[in-house]
Amino acid sequence: MRPEDISRIIEMAWEDRTPFEAIARCYGLNETGTITLMRQQLKPSSFKMWRKRVSGRKTKHAKLRDPAVSRGYCATQYKPRSKK
Protein backbone atom coordinates (compact mmCIF):
# COMPACT_ATOMS: atom_id res chain seq x y z
CA MET A 1 0.00 0.00 0.00
CA ARG A 2 1.32 3.44 -0.92
CA PRO A 3 2.22 5.89 1.88
CA GLU A 4 -0.37 8.38 0.59
CA ASP A 5 -3.07 5.67 0.80
CA ILE A 6 -2.08 4.87 4.38
CA SER A 7 -2.19 8.56 5.23
CA ARG A 8 -5.67 8.93 3.72
CA ILE A 9 -6.98 5.83 5.52
CA ILE A 10 -5.72 7.22 8.84
CA GLU A 11 -7.36 10.55 8.07
CA MET A 12 -10.66 8.85 7.18
CA ALA A 13 -10.51 6.69 10.32
CA TRP A 14 -10.12 9.79 12.51
CA GLU A 15 -13.04 11.59 10.85
CA ASP A 16 -16.21 11.21 12.90
CA ARG A 17 -18.56 11.09 9.93
CA THR A 18 -16.63 8.65 7.74
CA PRO A 19 -17.92 5.11 8.32
CA PHE A 20 -15.68 2.06 8.19
CA GLU A 21 -17.71 0.93 5.17
CA ALA A 22 -16.41 3.95 3.20
CA ILE A 23 -12.83 2.92 3.97
CA ALA A 24 -13.65 -0.63 2.86
CA ARG A 25 -15.23 0.64 -0.36
CA CYS A 26 -12.30 2.92 -1.22
CA TYR A 27 -9.36 0.82 -0.03
CA GLY A 28 -10.68 -2.72 0.50
CA LEU A 29 -9.88 -2.56 4.22
CA ASN A 30 -12.67 -3.73 6.54
CA GLU A 31 -13.06 -2.51 10.13
CA THR A 32 -10.65 -5.13 11.51
CA GLY A 33 -8.08 -4.28 8.84
CA THR A 34 -8.44 -0.57 9.59
CA ILE A 35 -7.91 -1.20 13.30
CA THR A 36 -4.81 -3.28 12.52
CA LEU A 37 -3.41 -0.56 10.25
CA MET A 38 -4.07 2.11 12.89
CA ARG A 39 -2.34 -0.03 15.56
CA GLN A 40 0.71 -0.42 13.29
CA GLN A 41 0.93 3.20 12.14
CA LEU A 42 0.05 5.21 15.27
CA LYS A 43 1.93 5.63 18.52
CA PRO A 44 0.40 3.44 21.25
CA SER A 45 -1.09 6.45 23.06
CA SER A 46 -2.60 7.80 19.82
CA PHE A 47 -4.05 4.40 18.98
CA LYS A 48 -5.66 4.13 22.43
CA MET A 49 -7.10 7.63 22.07
CA TRP A 50 -8.51 6.77 18.62
CA ARG A 51 -10.04 3.47 19.81
CA LYS A 52 -11.68 5.24 22.75
CA ARG A 53 -13.01 7.88 20.36
CA VAL A 54 -14.52 5.52 17.76
CA SER A 55 -15.76 2.76 20.08
CA GLY A 56 -19.52 2.90 20.13
CA ARG A 57 -19.68 5.90 17.80
CA LYS A 58 -22.75 5.39 15.63
CA THR A 59 -21.45 7.49 12.75
CA LYS A 60 -18.55 5.05 12.20
CA HIS A 61 -20.98 2.31 11.11
CA ALA A 62 -23.31 2.96 8.18
CA LYS A 63 -26.05 0.68 9.54
CA LEU A 64 -26.16 2.51 12.88
CA ARG A 65 -26.14 6.03 11.44
CA ASP A 66 -29.03 8.41 11.67
CA PRO A 67 -30.60 8.63 8.19
CA ALA A 68 -30.14 12.42 8.37
CA VAL A 69 -26.36 11.89 8.09
CA SER A 70 -26.15 11.39 4.36
CA ARG A 71 -22.52 12.21 3.64
CA GLY A 72 -19.13 11.24 5.00
CA TYR A 73 -17.88 14.71 5.84
CA CYS A 74 -19.03 17.99 7.28
CA ALA A 75 -20.06 20.59 4.69
CA THR A 76 -17.47 23.03 6.09
CA GLN A 77 -14.65 20.48 6.35
CA TYR A 78 -13.08 21.19 2.97
CA LYS A 79 -12.97 24.97 2.81
CA PRO A 80 -10.93 26.57 0.05
CA ARG A 81 -7.63 27.82 1.38
CA SER A 82 -6.84 31.46 1.03
CA LYS A 83 -3.74 32.37 -0.95
CA LYS A 84 -1.01 34.18 0.96
N, C-alpha and C positions, 0 to 999 in steps of 0.2 A: 504494500500500500504506500502511496506517495506521501511525503511529509505534509503537503498541502491538504490532502484528503484527511489525514489524521487530525490536523489542526481544525478543519471544518467540522469533523465529527465531534470533537471536544467542545467546540463552540455550540453546536446544535444540542449536545447533551446538557450543557449548562443553561440553555434557554428554557424558561418556564413553559412556554407555549408550544414548543416543538416536541411532538410525541415520539416515542421510540419507534413507532411504525414508520415515521417519515425518514428516520435514519436507516431503517431496514430497506425502505423503498429506494433511497438514493445510493446507499453504499453496501447493501446486502448484509448488514450487521444487525442481528436481532438484539433484544434487550440484554441477554446474557453476554453476547459478544461485545456490546457497547460497554457493559460493566467491566469486562475483562480488559478492554482497551484502556478505559479510564484508570483502572488499577495499575496498569503497566506504565502509562504515560504521566500520571500526576504524582506529586509528592504524597506520601501517606496521609499527611494532615489535610491536604487539599481533597484527596479521594474521600476521606471520612466526612468532610464538610459537604461534598457533593452528594454522597449517599444519603446523608441526613436530610439534605434539601429535597431530593427527588423521591425519597421513600414516602409512599402514600399520596403523592401529588397527583391529583386526578388529571391534570392537563398533560401529564407525560404518557398517558395511555388513551388512545383514540376512543376506545369503547367506554371509558369512564368520563369522558369530557362532556361538559354542558353543550348541548346543540348550538348555543349562541356563540361558542368559540369555533369559528369556521375557518380560521387561518392559523398558520404556524408561527406568526410573529406579530408583534404589536405594530399598529399602523405608523407610529412615530419612531420605530426602531431604526429604520434605514433613512435617516435624514441626509439630504445632500450636504456635503461639506463645503464650507465657505473657503474661497481661495484667499491665500494670504500674500 
